[in-house]
């Protein structure tokens, strides 16, 4: 091979660029966010329970919200009944954001940690800072 030295240098430069994000983050410790549940509405509740248990909401809240979107917009259903027969309005803003009014500390902290764009606000009104607690 006549240009083997150039090929090896090219591969080394390519690998350096491809592996750069990994090298730059070696030794970086990122703390897992803890969503803030300390809002006046939650504190006033006698029974502090969400529409589903916390471990399920952490893992599948987007599926629940997507299901609610379909039920409300396509089928006109506006009532969600839990397994233990509690009833909630199918509404991001009137159900979820009513209790979890601290948008920056509740929604955005975790979504920024996992680098996910929150698509809820394409249709819904972004909560204003003065209404957040």
C-alpha positions as CSV (number, residue, x, y, z in Angstrom):
1,X,0.0,0.0,0.0
2,X,1.5,3.3,-1.1
3,X,-0.5,5.6,1.2
4,X,-0.9,3.4,4.3
5,X,0.6,6.1,6.6
6,X,-2.0,8.7,5.4
7,X,-4.8,6.2,5.9
8,X,-3.7,5.3,9.4
9,X,-3.4,9.0,10.3
10,X,-6.9,9.6,8.8
11,X,-8.4,6.8,10.8
12,X,-6.7,8.1,14.0
13,X,-8.1,11.7,13.4
14,X,-11.5,10.3,12.6
15,X,-11.6,8.2,15.8
16,X,-10.4,11.2,17.8
17,X,-13.4,13.3,16.6
18,X,-15.9,10.4,17.1
19,X,-14.6,9.6,20.6
20,X,-14.3,13.2,21.7
21,X,-17.7,13.4,23.5
22,X,-16.7,10.3,25.5
23,X,-13.3,11.6,26.4
24,X,-14.6,15.0,27.4
25,X,-17.0,13.5,29.9
26,X,-14.6,11.1,31.7
27,X,-14.8,11.7,35.4
28,X,-17.8,14.1,35.2
29,X,-20.3,13.3,37.9
30,X,-23.8,14.5,37.1
31,X,-26.3,14.4,40.0
32,X,-29.6,12.8,39.3
33,X,-32.4,15.5,39.6
34,X,-35.0,15.2,42.3
35,X,-38.2,16.8,41.2
36,X,-39.6,19.3,43.7
37,X,-42.9,18.2,45.1
38,X,-43.2,21.0,47.6
39,X,-46.1,23.1,46.3
40,X,-48.9,24.6,48.3
41,X,-51.5,22.4,46.6
42,X,-49.6,19.2,47.3
43,X,-49.0,20.3,50.9
44,X,-52.7,20.9,51.4
45,X,-53.8,17.5,50.2
46,X,-54.8,15.0,52.8
47,X,-53.8,12.1,50.7
48,X,-50.7,12.9,48.6
49,X,-51.3,10.6,45.7
50,X,-51.0,11.2,42.0
51,X,-53.2,9.6,39.4
52,X,-50.8,6.6,39.4
53,X,-48.1,5.5,41.8
54,X,-44.9,7.6,41.6
55,X,-42.7,4.8,40.2
56,X,-45.1,4.3,37.3
57,X,-45.4,8.0,36.7
58,X,-41.7,8.4,36.5
59,X,-41.4,5.7,33.9
60,X,-44.5,6.1,31.8
61,X,-46.0,9.6,32.3
62,X,-45.5,10.4,28.6
63,X,-47.6,7.4,27.7
64,X,-50.3,8.4,30.1
65,X,-50.3,12.0,28.7
66,X,-50.3,10.7,25.1
67,X,-53.3,8.4,26.0
68,X,-55.1,11.4,27.6
69,X,-54.5,13.5,24.5
70,X,-56.1,10.8,22.3
71,X,-59.0,10.3,24.7
72,X,-59.8,14.0,25.0
73,X,-59.2,15.2,21.5
74,X,-60.3,12.2,19.4
75,X,-63.0,10.5,21.6
76,X,-64.2,13.5,23.7
77,X,-63.6,11.7,27.0
78,X,-62.7,14.1,29.8
79,X,-62.7,11.9,32.9
80,X,-59.9,9.5,34.0
81,X,-60.8,6.9,36.6
82,X,-58.0,5.3,38.5
83,X,-57.9,1.6,39.6
84,X,-59.0,2.7,43.1
85,X,-62.0,4.6,41.6
86,X,-60.6,8.2,42.1
87,X,-61.7,10.5,39.3
88,X,-59.5,13.2,37.6
89,X,-60.1,15.6,34.7
90,X,-58.1,14.5,31.6
91,X,-56.1,17.7,31.5
92,X,-52.4,18.5,31.6
93,X,-52.9,22.0,32.9
94,X,-55.9,21.5,35.2
95,X,-54.8,18.1,36.7
96,X,-51.1,17.7,36.4
97,X,-49.9,21.3,36.5
98,X,-52.5,22.2,39.2
99,X,-50.5,20.2,41.7
100,X,-47.1,20.3,40.0
101,X,-47.1,24.0,39.5
102,X,-43.3,24.4,39.8
103,X,-42.6,23.8,36.1
104,X,-38.9,24.6,36.2
105,X,-38.2,22.4,39.2
106,X,-40.7,19.6,38.3
107,X,-40.8,19.2,34.5
108,X,-37.7,20.9,33.1
109,X,-35.2,19.7,35.6
110,X,-35.6,16.0,34.7
111,X,-36.2,16.6,31.0
112,X,-33.0,18.7,30.8
113,X,-31.1,15.9,32.6
114,X,-32.1,13.3,30.0
115,X,-31.9,15.9,27.1
116,X,-35.6,15.4,26.0
117,X,-37.5,18.3,24.4
118,X,-40.8,18.8,26.1
119,X,-43.4,18.7,23.3
120,X,-46.4,19.5,25.6
121,X,-46.0,23.2,25.1
122,X,-46.5,23.0,21.3
123,X,-50.3,23.0,22.1
124,X,-50.5,24.0,25.7
125,X,-49.6,27.4,27.3
126,X,-46.3,27.4,29.0
127,X,-46.8,28.1,32.7
128,X,-45.7,31.7,33.6
129,X,-42.9,32.1,36.2
130,X,-45.1,34.2,38.6
131,X,-47.7,31.3,38.7
132,X,-45.0,28.8,39.6
133,X,-44.1,28.0,43.2
